[in-house]
Amino acid sequence: MLQLIVGLGNPGAEYAGSRHNVGFFWIDQLAEEARAQFKSERRFKGLVARAEIGGRELLLLKPQTYMNASGESVAPLARFYKFTPEQILVVHDEMDLPAGHVKLKHGGGHAGHNGLRDIQAQLGSAATWRLRLGIGHPPGREQVIGWVLGRPIATDLDAIKDAVRRSLDALPDLVAGRVDRATQAIHGGNPAA
């Protein structure tokens, strides 16, 4: 059962609204709807909140380490509370999915995502749950950094917001352990590719 939800992004106003920060956007939406307040926790290098979801209390985490060092926030918190990787959901941007698509996945490689790479290295495991929010892919490899740190165009932003809404609506089922039902709700709403 899930105990911790981590939204990935970069701290600072200059990164707000960027494609790379859709994990922050998602977890901020969740916190707002759950009336949860983030508080700075220096020992975990992040902002932490407690939220009731589907009748269960979970911890929410926004690492403040910058994306590439996300594990420096996630791993100490997981160790302190004795959470296993299987009890953690990491919400992050995904270039391999078009904007508006979202996929739930358990385990697997980091696919070049530096935030995931660091979390997996720090936890010593790739067994976390992942909510992959599509941001689309730039036309060329040399444009990746500018793409992820840039802001989505209006139509992509609307599609991303729809994907966020759909996945938030499915979260109580996931928290309750109804993984098949949550997965069907999340994946079934993806636009035709």
GROMACS elastic network, one bead per residue, 0.5 to 0.9 nm:
[ bonds ]
;  ai    aj funct       b0    kb
    1    86     6  0.76881   500
    1    87     6  0.56187   500
    1    88     6  0.86238   500
    1   174     6  0.84252   500
    1   175     6  0.64691   500
    1   176     6  0.72416   500
    1   177     6  0.62056   500
    2     5     6  0.76346   500
    2    58     6  0.74594   500
    2    83     6  0.89434   500
    2    86     6  0.73706   500
    2    88     6  0.57844   500
    2    89     6  0.69728   500
    2   129     6  0.87953   500
    2   174     6  0.79610   500
    2   175     6  0.57716   500
    2   176     6  0.83622   500
    2   177     6  0.81471   500
    3    56     6  0.89395   500
    3    57     6  0.77579   500
    3    58     6  0.50543   500
    3    59     6  0.62984   500
    3    60     6  0.87558   500
    3    83     6  0.70023   500
    3    84     6  0.89446   500
    3    87     6  0.52671   500
    3    88     6  0.62035   500
    3    89     6  0.82878   500
    3   175     6  0.83990   500
    4    58     6  0.57183   500
    4    60     6  0.58361   500
    4    61     6  0.73988   500
    4    78     6  0.80955   500
    4    83     6  0.77822   500
    4    87     6  0.64328   500
    4    89     6  0.63159   500
    4    90     6  0.84886   500
    5    27     6  0.80297   500
    5    58     6  0.73907   500
    5    59     6  0.63122   500
    5    61     6  0.62546   500
    5    62     6  0.88685   500
    5    87     6  0.86608   500
    5    88     6  0.58552   500
    5    90     6  0.59963   500
    5    91     6  0.74686   500
    6    23     6  0.78871   500
    6    24     6  0.86040   500
    6    27     6  0.75062   500
    6    59     6  0.84749   500
    6    60     6  0.58924   500
    6    62     6  0.60423   500
    6    63     6  0.77181   500
    6    74     6  0.76551   500
    6    88     6  0.74057   500
    6    89     6  0.61205   500
    6    91     6  0.60205   500
    6    92     6  0.86156   500
    7    21     6  0.84459   500
    7    22     6  0.80341   500
    7    25     6  0.79011   500
    7    26     6  0.69037   500
    7    27     6  0.54217   500
    7    28     6  0.83866   500
    7    60     6  0.77918   500
    7    61     6  0.63785   500
    7    62     6  0.54211   500
    7    63     6  0.76111   500
    7    89     6  0.85268   500
    7    90     6  0.60552   500
    7    92     6  0.64306   500
    8    20     6  0.79759   500
    8    21     6  0.65207   500
    8    22     6  0.74840   500
    8    24     6  0.56099   500
    8    25     6  0.89675   500
    8    27     6  0.86404   500
    8    61     6  0.85995   500
    8    62     6  0.63912   500
    8    63     6  0.67521   500
    8    66     6  0.86766   500
    8    67     6  0.66428   500
    8    70     6  0.74187   500
    8    90     6  0.72537   500
    8    91     6  0.61650   500
    8    92     6  0.54081   500
    8    93     6  0.79610   500
    8   115     6  0.72615   500
    8   116     6  0.89017   500
    9    15     6  0.81390   500
    9    16     6  0.86784   500
    9    18     6  0.88416   500
    9    20     6  0.59368   500
    9    22     6  0.69585   500
    9    23     6  0.58718   500
    9    24     6  0.54118   500
    9    25     6  0.85186   500
    9    62     6  0.75559   500
    9    63     6  0.74853   500
    9    64     6  0.81727   500
    9    66     6  0.68054   500
    9    67     6  0.55935   500
    9    70     6  0.86123   500
    9    92     6  0.76503   500
    9    93     6  0.86280   500
    9   115     6  0.84265   500
   10    15     6  0.61508   500
   10    16     6  0.78811   500
   10    20     6  0.75176   500
   10    21     6  0.63171   500
   10    24     6  0.81366   500
   10    63     6  0.80169   500
   10    64     6  0.68813   500
   10    65     6  0.74743   500
   10    67     6  0.54269   500
   10    68     6  0.89003   500
   11    14     6  0.83121   500
   11    15     6  0.67579   500
   11    16     6  0.77125   500
   11    21     6  0.87579   500
   11    62     6  0.88144   500
   11    63     6  0.80797   500
   11    64     6  0.56355   500
   11    65     6  0.75551   500
   11    66     6  0.62419   500
   11    67     6  0.85601   500
   12    15     6  0.57730   500
   12    16     6  0.67650   500
   12    64     6  0.89862   500
   13    16     6  0.51632   500
   13    17     6  0.86608   500
   14    17     6  0.84419   500
   14    18     6  0.84999   500
   15    18     6  0.55303   500
   15    19     6  0.87737   500
   15    20     6  0.79964   500
   15    21     6  0.70108   500
   15   149     6  0.67653   500
   15   150     6  0.82578   500
   15   151     6  0.89108   500
   16    19     6  0.88710   500
   16    20     6  0.89961   500
   16    21     6  0.66305   500
   16    24     6  0.86573   500
   16    25     6  0.85671   500
   16   151     6  0.87505   500
   17    20     6  0.82986   500
   17    21     6  0.64507   500
   17    22     6  0.75266   500
   17    25     6  0.78161   500
   17   149     6  0.88290   500
   17   150     6  0.80891   500
   17   151     6  0.59352   500
   17   152     6  0.81125   500
   18    21     6  0.53510   500
   18    22     6  0.71706   500
   18   147     6  0.86739   500
   18   148     6  0.66697   500
   18   149     6  0.52209   500
   18   150     6  0.50714   500
   18   152     6  0.69962   500
   19    22     6  0.57281   500
   19    23     6  0.89705   500
   19    93     6  0.68489   500
   19   135     6  0.62371   500
   19   147     6  0.74123   500
   19   148     6  0.50166   500
   19   149     6  0.60632   500
   19   150     6  0.61596   500
   19   151     6  0.57177   500
   19   152     6  0.62540   500
   19   157     6  0.89642   500
   20    23     6  0.75268   500
   20    24     6  0.87759   500
   20    67     6  0.84645   500
   20    92     6  0.76771   500
   20    93     6  0.57333   500
   20    94     6  0.85350   500
   20   135     6  0.82991   500
   20   147     6  0.85741   500
   20   149     6  0.58257   500
   20   150     6  0.80020   500
   20   151     6  0.87968   500
   21    24     6  0.52529   500
   21    25     6  0.63885   500
   21    26     6  0.87407   500
   21    67     6  0.89925   500
   21    92     6  0.77181   500
   21    93     6  0.71710   500
   21   148     6  0.84516   500
   21   149     6  0.82108   500
   22    26     6  0.60330   500
   22    27     6  0.85990   500
   22    91     6  0.81718   500
   22    92     6  0.65021   500
   22    93     6  0.58681   500
   22   133     6  0.72410   500
   22   135     6  0.84613   500
   22   160     6  0.82316   500
   22   164     6  0.87221   500
   23    26     6  0.51068   500
   23    27     6  0.62456   500
   23    28     6  0.84910   500
   23    62     6  0.86249   500
   23    90     6  0.81997   500
   23    91     6  0.50440   500
   23    93     6  0.63826   500
   23   131     6  0.88624   500
   23   132     6  0.88676   500
   23   133     6  0.77828   500
   24    27     6  0.52600   500
   24    28     6  0.59434   500
   24    29     6  0.85219   500
   24    62     6  0.67295   500
   24    91     6  0.82122   500
   24    92     6  0.82250   500
   25    28     6  0.51812   500
   25    29     6  0.62597   500
   25    30     6  0.87559   500
   25   164     6  0.85255   500
   26    29     6  0.52186   500
   26    30     6  0.63785   500
   26    31     6  0.87860   500
   26    91     6  0.75656   500
   26    92     6  0.88141   500
   26   161     6  0.86867   500
   26   164     6  0.60645   500
   26   165     6  0.85510   500
   26   168     6  0.79898   500
   27    31     6  0.60757   500
   27    32     6  0.85013   500
   27    60     6  0.75084   500
   27    61     6  0.81919   500
   27    62     6  0.78059   500
   27    91     6  0.79050   500
   28    31     6  0.50748   500
   28    32     6  0.60975   500
   28    33     6  0.86204   500
   28    62     6  0.89454   500
   29    32     6  0.51557   500
   29    33     6  0.62310   500
   29    34     6  0.85598   500
   29   164     6  0.84880   500
   29   165     6  0.87991   500
   29   168     6  0.84048   500
   30    33     6  0.52375   500
   30    34     6  0.60460   500
   30    35     6  0.83707   500
   30    36     6  0.82399   500
   30    51     6  0.85822   500
   30   168     6  0.69768   500
   31    34     6  0.50536   500
   31    35     6  0.57647   500
   31    37     6  0.68205   500
   31    38     6  0.79160   500
   31    49     6  0.77478   500
   31    50     6  0.85981   500
   31    51     6  0.69336   500
   31    60     6  0.79421   500
   32    36     6  0.62748   500
   32    37     6  0.79872   500
   33    36     6  0.77607   500
   34    37     6  0.89805   500
   34    51     6  0.59078   500
   34    52     6  0.64693   500
   34    53     6  0.72021   500
   35    51     6  0.74191   500
   35    52     6  0.88152   500
   36    49     6  0.59817   500
   36    50     6  0.61083   500
   36    51     6  0.53945   500
   36    52     6  0.82334   500
   36    60     6  0.88535   500
   37    48     6  0.80231   500
   37    49     6  0.55455   500
   37    50     6  0.74583   500
   37    51     6  0.84219   500
   38    47     6  0.54575   500
   38    48     6  0.50745   500
   38    50     6  0.79568   500
   38    60     6  0.80894   500
   38    61     6  0.81841   500
   38    62     6  0.84722   500
   39    46     6  0.82997   500
   39    47     6  0.51779   500
   39    48     6  0.53459   500
   39    49     6  0.63182   500
   40    44     6  0.85823   500
   40    45     6  0.77877   500
   40    46     6  0.59594   500
   40    48     6  0.63557   500
   40    49     6  0.89672   500
   41    44     6  0.55009   500
   41    45     6  0.61083   500
   41    46     6  0.56155   500
   41    47     6  0.58552   500
   41    48     6  0.64853   500
   42    46     6  0.65660   500
   42    47     6  0.83997   500
   43    46     6  0.80339   500
   43    73     6  0.83312   500
   43    76     6  0.77926   500
   43    77     6  0.82167   500
   44    47     6  0.80542   500
   44    48     6  0.84656   500
   44    63     6  0.79421   500
   44    64     6  0.89631   500
   44    72     6  0.76445   500
   44    74     6  0.72408   500
   44    75     6  0.83435   500
   44    76     6  0.59480   500
   44    77     6  0.56807   500
   45    62     6  0.88629   500
   45    63     6  0.61988   500
   45    64     6  0.57414   500
   45    65     6  0.63721   500
   45    72     6  0.72337   500
   45    73     6  0.50713   500
   45    74     6  0.85497   500
   45    76     6  0.88203   500
   46    61     6  0.65426   500
   46    62     6  0.55048   500
   46    65     6  0.72284   500
   46    73     6  0.60826   500
   46    74     6  0.84843   500
   47    60     6  0.80738   500
   47    61     6  0.56820   500
   47    62     6  0.50619   500
   47    63     6  0.63719   500
   47    64     6  0.70084   500
   48    59     6  0.68511   500
   48    60     6  0.55513   500
   48    62     6  0.66074   500
   48    63     6  0.85548   500
   49    58     6  0.83866   500
   49    59     6  0.57487   500
   49    60     6  0.50514   500
   49    61     6  0.66857   500
   49    62     6  0.89454   500
   50    57     6  0.65579   500
   50    58     6  0.57551   500
   50    60     6  0.61270   500
   51    56     6  0.80460   500
   51    57     6  0.54817   500
   51    58     6  0.54275   500
   51    59     6  0.63317   500
   51    60     6  0.70708   500
   52    55     6  0.58993   500
   52    56     6  0.52321   500
   52    58     6  0.62658   500
   52    59     6  0.88466   500
   53    56     6  0.53089   500
   53    57     6  0.62882   500
   53    58     6  0.70922   500
   53   171     6  0.77993   500
   53   172     6  0.60227   500
   53   175     6  0.72469   500
   54    57     6  0.83825   500
   54   171     6  0.80752   500
   54   173     6  0.76075   500
   54   175     6  0.67760   500
   54   176     6  0.69248   500
   55   172     6  0.84359   500
   55   176     6  0.87584   500
   56   175     6  0.77670   500
   56   176     6  0.83387   500
   58   175     6  0.89633   500
   61    73     6  0.84611   500
   61    74     6  0.77625   500
   61    77     6  0.89018   500
   62    70     6  0.89765   500
   62    73     6  0.84368   500
   62    74     6  0.89175   500
   63    66     6  0.71548   500
   63    67     6  0.79080   500
   63    69     6  0.86028   500
   63    70     6  0.58757   500
   63    71     6  0.83689   500
   63    72     6  0.82200   500
   63    73     6  0.54611   500
   63    74     6  0.71231   500
   64    67     6  0.81878   500
   64    69     6  0.89114   500
   64    70     6  0.77081   500
   64    73     6  0.74818   500
   65    68     6  0.77354   500
   65    69     6  0.55947   500
   65    70     6  0.58649   500
   65    71     6  0.85736   500
   65    72     6  0.71147   500
   65    73     6  0.68878   500
   66    69     6  0.58446   500
   66    70     6  0.64353   500
   66   115     6  0.83917   500
   67    70     6  0.53093   500
   67    71     6  0.88393   500
   67   114     6  0.69115   500
   67   116     6  0.86518   500
   67   118     6  0.87065   500
   68    71     6  0.81148   500
   68   113     6  0.84997   500
   68   114     6  0.50505   500
   68   116     6  0.81763   500
   68   117     6  0.79492   500
   68   118     6  0.64437   500
   68   119     6  0.89529   500
   69    72     6  0.56540   500
   69    73     6  0.76864   500
   69   114     6  0.79770   500
   69   115     6  0.64209   500
   69   117     6  0.89633   500
   69   118     6  0.58995   500
   69   119     6  0.77512   500
   70    73     6  0.55567   500
   70    74     6  0.63849   500
   70    75     6  0.86186   500
   70   114     6  0.85374   500
   70   115     6  0.54016   500
   70   116     6  0.76010   500
   70   117     6  0.88397   500
   70   118     6  0.61478   500
   70   119     6  0.59603   500
   70   122     6  0.89505   500
   71    75     6  0.55112   500
   71    76     6  0.82125   500
   71   115     6  0.72528   500
   71   116     6  0.78197   500
   71   117     6  0.82327   500
   71   120     6  0.72268   500
   71   121     6  0.73241   500
   71   122     6  0.52937   500
   71   123     6  0.72810   500
   72    75     6  0.60095   500
   72    76     6  0.68021   500
   72   118     6  0.78148   500
   72   119     6  0.75248   500
   72   122     6  0.69371   500
   73    76     6  0.60156   500
   73    77     6  0.66267   500
   73    78     6  0.88600   500
   73   119     6  0.85313   500
   74    77     6  0.54502   500
   74    78     6  0.61092   500
   74    79     6  0.86521   500
   74   119     6  0.66811   500
   74   122     6  0.81137   500
   74   123     6  0.80694   500
   75    78     6  0.50657   500
   75    79     6  0.60508   500
   75    80     6  0.85100   500
   75   119     6  0.70060   500
   75   122     6  0.58402   500
   75   123     6  0.55371   500
   76    79     6  0.51216   500
   76    80     6  0.60323   500
   76    81     6  0.86801   500
   76   122     6  0.88128   500
   76   123     6  0.89238   500
   77    80     6  0.50930   500
   77    81     6  0.62684   500
   77    82     6  0.82344   500
   77    83     6  0.82286   500
   78    81     6  0.54029   500
   78    82     6  0.56322   500
   78    84     6  0.70181   500
   78    85     6  0.79821   500
   78    88     6  0.83617   500
   78   123     6  0.83423   500
   79    83     6  0.63966   500
   79    84     6  0.82147   500
   79   123     6  0.87487   500
   80    83     6  0.78947   500
   83    86     6  0.80000   500
   83    87     6  0.60264   500
   83    88     6  0.73848   500
   84    87     6  0.53740   500
   84    88     6  0.71275   500
   84   123     6  0.88980   500
   84   127     6  0.86591   500
   84   128     6  0.82628   500
   85    88     6  0.53742   500
   85    89     6  0.84141   500
   85   123     6  0.72824   500
   85   125     6  0.68645   500
   85   126     6  0.74564   500
   85   127     6  0.53957   500
   85   129     6  0.78183   500
   86    89     6  0.79261   500
   86   106     6  0.80551   500
   86   107     6  0.83906   500
   86   127     6  0.55894   500
   86   129     6  0.64460   500
   87   127     6  0.89927   500
   87   128     6  0.69160   500
   87   129     6  0.76293   500
   88   127     6  0.86390   500
   88   128     6  0.53520   500
   88   129     6  0.59771   500
   88   130     6  0.83107   500
   89   106     6  0.88117   500
   89   128     6  0.60585   500
   89   130     6  0.54159   500
   89   131     6  0.70170   500
   90   116     6  0.82660   500
   90   128     6  0.70676   500
   90   129     6  0.61638   500
   90   131     6  0.61416   500
   90   132     6  0.83837   500
   91   129     6  0.86081   500
   91   130     6  0.58601   500
   91   132     6  0.62165   500
   91   133     6  0.73789   500
   92   113     6  0.89691   500
   92   115     6  0.84214   500
   92   116     6  0.83743   500
   92   130     6  0.75183   500
   92   131     6  0.63946   500
   92   132     6  0.54637   500
   92   133     6  0.60297   500
   92   134     6  0.87344   500
   93    97     6  0.89393   500
   93   113     6  0.86079   500
   93   131     6  0.85314   500
   93   132     6  0.58857   500
   93   134     6  0.59915   500
   93   135     6  0.62613   500
   93   148     6  0.84681   500
   94    97     6  0.58282   500
   94    98     6  0.83086   500
   94    99     6  0.88569   500
   94   102     6  0.85859   500
   94   113     6  0.80503   500
   94   132     6  0.54910   500
   94   133     6  0.54384   500
   94   135     6  0.58135   500
   94   136     6  0.72897   500
   94   137     6  0.86429   500
   95    98     6  0.71230   500
   95    99     6  0.84642   500
   95   133     6  0.84137   500
   95   134     6  0.59573   500
   95   135     6  0.53161   500
   95   138     6  0.82255   500
   95   144     6  0.89979   500
   95   148     6  0.82353   500
   96   111     6  0.89739   500
   96   134     6  0.69095   500
   96   135     6  0.78681   500
   96   136     6  0.63513   500
   96   137     6  0.64797   500
   97   100     6  0.81844   500
   97   101     6  0.60464   500
   97   102     6  0.73912   500
   97   103     6  0.84850   500
   97   132     6  0.80379   500
   97   133     6  0.73446   500
   97   135     6  0.64379   500
   97   136     6  0.55177   500
   97   137     6  0.76744   500
   98   101     6  0.56960   500
   98   102     6  0.86019   500
   98   133     6  0.86494   500
   98   135     6  0.56775   500
   98   137     6  0.72408   500
   98   156     6  0.87381   500
   98   193     6  0.77634   500
   99   102     6  0.83481   500
   99   133     6  0.75806   500
   99   136     6  0.50862   500
   99   137     6  0.88515   500
   99   152     6  0.88193   500
   99   155     6  0.88820   500
   99   156     6  0.55128   500
   99   157     6  0.76797   500
   99   158     6  0.88700   500
   99   159     6  0.59330   500
   99   160     6  0.56511   500
   99   163     6  0.83442   500
  100   133     6  0.74723   500
  100   134     6  0.59696   500
  100   135     6  0.73896   500
  100   136     6  0.86985   500
  100   156     6  0.69494   500
  100   157     6  0.81583   500
  100   158     6  0.77999   500
  100   161     6  0.74274   500
  100   162     6  0.64771   500
  100   163     6  0.51420   500
  100   164     6  0.83253   500
  100   190     6  0.68145   500
  100   191     6  0.69777   500
  101   132     6  0.82990   500
  101   133     6  0.63454   500
  101   134     6  0.50777   500
  101   135     6  0.81150   500
  101   136     6  0.89781   500
  101   159     6  0.78564   500
  101   160     6  0.74267   500
  101   162     6  0.88607   500
  101   163     6  0.60825   500
  101   186     6  0.87977   500
  101   187     6  0.78243   500
  101   189     6  0.81565   500
  101   190     6  0.50733   500
  101   191     6  0.67138   500
  101   193     6  0.88688   500
  102   131     6  0.69566   500
  102   132     6  0.54719   500
  102   134     6  0.57585   500
  102   160     6  0.85917   500
  102   163     6  0.59509   500
  102   164     6  0.79537   500
  102   166     6  0.86485   500
  102   167     6  0.74688   500
  102   186     6  0.66633   500
  102   187     6  0.66112   500
  102   189     6  0.86625   500
  102   190     6  0.67715   500
  103   130     6  0.80276   500
  103   131     6  0.58095   500
  103   132     6  0.51242   500
  103   133     6  0.68163   500
  103   134     6  0.82077   500
  103   167     6  0.87646   500
  103   183     6  0.77557   500
  103   186     6  0.67062   500
  103   187     6  0.59901   500
  103   190     6  0.86604   500
  104   129     6  0.73499   500
  104   130     6  0.57850   500
  104   132     6  0.63161   500
  104   167     6  0.88396   500
  104   182     6  0.85362   500
  104   183     6  0.62760   500
  104   186     6  0.73480   500
  104   187     6  0.76913   500
  105   108     6  0.78172   500
  105   128     6  0.86079   500
  105   129     6  0.57867   500
  105   130     6  0.51123   500
  105   131     6  0.64649   500
  105   132     6  0.76683   500
  105   183     6  0.87147   500
  106   126     6  0.86203   500
  106   127     6  0.64479   500
  106   128     6  0.60720   500
  106   130     6  0.60540   500
  106   131     6  0.88389   500
  107   125     6  0.85762   500
  107   126     6  0.52070   500
  107   128     6  0.54066   500
  107   129     6  0.60300   500
  107   130     6  0.73214   500
  108   111     6  0.85540   500
  108   126     6  0.60131   500
  108   127     6  0.71030   500
  108   128     6  0.85229   500
  109   112     6  0.83210   500
  109   116     6  0.83707   500
  109   117     6  0.80404   500
  109   120     6  0.86356   500
  109   126     6  0.66438   500
  110   113     6  0.53920   500
  110   114     6  0.74691   500
  110   115     6  0.83393   500
  110   116     6  0.53709   500
  110   117     6  0.53808   500
  110   120     6  0.79129   500
  110   126     6  0.80670   500
  111   114     6  0.86615   500
  111   116     6  0.84865   500
  111   117     6  0.82854   500
  112   115     6  0.88846   500
  112   116     6  0.81366   500
  112   117     6  0.71698   500
  113   116     6  0.54819   500
  113   117     6  0.60863   500
  113   118     6  0.88068   500
  114   118     6  0.61669   500
  114   119     6  0.85902   500
  115   118     6  0.53715   500
  115   119     6  0.63297   500
  115   120     6  0.87086   500
  116   119     6  0.50340   500
  116   120     6  0.60192   500
  116   121     6  0.84305   500
  116   126     6  0.86382   500
  117   120     6  0.53004   500
  117   121     6  0.61658   500
  117   122     6  0.86656   500
  117   126     6  0.88214   500
  118   122     6  0.60053   500
  118   123     6  0.84316   500
  119   122     6  0.51770   500
  119   123     6  0.59714   500
  119   124     6  0.81674   500
  119   125     6  0.83357   500
  119   126     6  0.82602   500
  120   123     6  0.52148   500
  120   124     6  0.56308   500
  120   125     6  0.51662   500
  120   126     6  0.51538   500
  120   127     6  0.82234   500
  120   128     6  0.83667   500
  121   124     6  0.50415   500
  121   125     6  0.68903   500
  121   126     6  0.82442   500
  122   125     6  0.79884   500
  123   126     6  0.78627   500
  125   128     6  0.76602   500
  126   129     6  0.87393   500
  131   167     6  0.83016   500
  133   160     6  0.73811   500
  133   163     6  0.72227   500
  133   164     6  0.76316   500
  134   137     6  0.88989   500
  134   160     6  0.71916   500
  134   163     6  0.83515   500
  135   148     6  0.80563   500
  135   152     6  0.78024   500
  135   156     6  0.76511   500
  135   157     6  0.88172   500
  135   160     6  0.73202   500
  136   156     6  0.85891   500
  137   140     6  0.82602   500
  137   141     6  0.88884   500
  137   144     6  0.77466   500
  137   147     6  0.77442   500
  137   148     6  0.88352   500
  138   141     6  0.71505   500
  138   142     6  0.87518   500
  138   143     6  0.62015   500
  138   144     6  0.62514   500
  138   146     6  0.88726   500
  138   147     6  0.61424   500
  138   148     6  0.87428   500
  139   142     6  0.88041   500
  139   143     6  0.73345   500
  139   144     6  0.87546   500
  140   143     6  0.55615   500
  140   144     6  0.73067   500
  141   144     6  0.56025   500
  141   145     6  0.88747   500
  142   145     6  0.76419   500
  142   146     6  0.86111   500
  143   146     6  0.54938   500
  143   147     6  0.59776   500
  143   148     6  0.87750   500
  144   148     6  0.61814   500
  144   149     6  0.84946   500
  145   148     6  0.54501   500
  145   149     6  0.60877   500
  145   150     6  0.82565   500
  146   149     6  0.52662   500
  146   150     6  0.56918   500
  147   150     6  0.50818   500
  147   151     6  0.77848   500
  147   152     6  0.85081   500
  148   151     6  0.78132   500
  148   152     6  0.89350   500
  151   157     6  0.83851   500
  152   155     6  0.79880   500
  152   156     6  0.57292   500
  152   157     6  0.55630   500
  152   160     6  0.89610   500
  153   156     6  0.53855   500
  153   157     6  0.60776   500
  153   158     6  0.87284   500
  154   157     6  0.50164   500
  154   158     6  0.62078   500
  154   159     6  0.86436   500
  155   158     6  0.51787   500
  155   159     6  0.62913   500
  155   160     6  0.86833   500
  156   160     6  0.60807   500
  156   161     6  0.85649   500
  157   160     6  0.50126   500
  157   161     6  0.61339   500
  157   162     6  0.86168   500
  158   161     6  0.51110   500
  158   162     6  0.62923   500
  158   163     6  0.87682   500
  159   162     6  0.50785   500
  159   163     6  0.63358   500
  159   164     6  0.86944   500
  159   191     6  0.89604   500
  160   163     6  0.50408   500
  160   164     6  0.61657   500
  160   165     6  0.86304   500
  161   165     6  0.61676   500
  161   166     6  0.86327   500
  162   165     6  0.51042   500
  162   166     6  0.61910   500
  162   167     6  0.86618   500
  163   166     6  0.51239   500
  163   167     6  0.61631   500
  163   168     6  0.85152   500
  163   186     6  0.79885   500
  163   189     6  0.80338   500
  163   190     6  0.75723   500
  164   167     6  0.52893   500
  164   168     6  0.60607   500
  164   169     6  0.85622   500
  165   168     6  0.51633   500
  165   169     6  0.61373   500
  165   170     6  0.87352   500
  166   169     6  0.52021   500
  166   170     6  0.64649   500
  166   171     6  0.89025   500
  166   185     6  0.73851   500
  166   186     6  0.60808   500
  166   189     6  0.72546   500
  167   170     6  0.50776   500
  167   171     6  0.62595   500
  167   182     6  0.81685   500
  167   183     6  0.89798   500
  167   185     6  0.77252   500
  167   186     6  0.54752   500
  167   187     6  0.89207   500
  168   171     6  0.51068   500
  168   172     6  0.80251   500
  168   186     6  0.89499   500
  169   172     6  0.71467   500
  169   173     6  0.85664   500
  169   182     6  0.88163   500
  169   185     6  0.84404   500
  169   186     6  0.86089   500
  170   173     6  0.56504   500
  170   174     6  0.66537   500
  170   175     6  0.89998   500
  170   181     6  0.80240   500
  170   182     6  0.50603   500
  170   183     6  0.78739   500
  170   184     6  0.89410   500
  170   185     6  0.62248   500
  170   186     6  0.65734   500
  171   174     6  0.50226   500
  171   175     6  0.61046   500
  171   176     6  0.85365   500
  171   182     6  0.68443   500
  172   175     6  0.50555   500
  172   176     6  0.61093   500
  172   177     6  0.86737   500
  172   178     6  0.85586   500
  172   182     6  0.81061   500
  173   176     6  0.50761   500
  173   177     6  0.63363   500
  173   178     6  0.50001   500
  173   179     6  0.67331   500
  173   180     6  0.87450   500
  173   181     6  0.66625   500
  173   182     6  0.53580   500
  174   177     6  0.51217   500
  174   178     6  0.53397   500
  174   179     6  0.51509   500
  174   180     6  0.83637   500
  174   181     6  0.78170   500
  174   182     6  0.54278   500
  174   183     6  0.80722   500
  175   178     6  0.74273   500
  175   179     6  0.83075   500
  176   179     6  0.81102   500
  177   180     6  0.86153   500
  177   182     6  0.87542   500
  178   181     6  0.55175   500
  178   182     6  0.62573   500
  178   183     6  0.86405   500
  179   182     6  0.50748   500
  179   183     6  0.59188   500
  179   184     6  0.84462   500
  180   183     6  0.51090   500
  180   184     6  0.60644   500
  180   185     6  0.86238   500
  181   184     6  0.51657   500
  181   185     6  0.62654   500
  181   186     6  0.86614   500
  182   185     6  0.52116   500
  182   186     6  0.61575   500
  182   187     6  0.85382   500
  183   186     6  0.51147   500
  183   187     6  0.58396   500
  183   188     6  0.78494   500
  184   187     6  0.53606   500
  184   188     6  0.53201   500
  184   189     6  0.82239   500
  185   188     6  0.53134   500
  185   189     6  0.63959   500
  186   189     6  0.58311   500
  186   190     6  0.72105   500
  187   190     6  0.55025   500
  188   191     6  0.84759   500
  190   193     6  0.82862   500
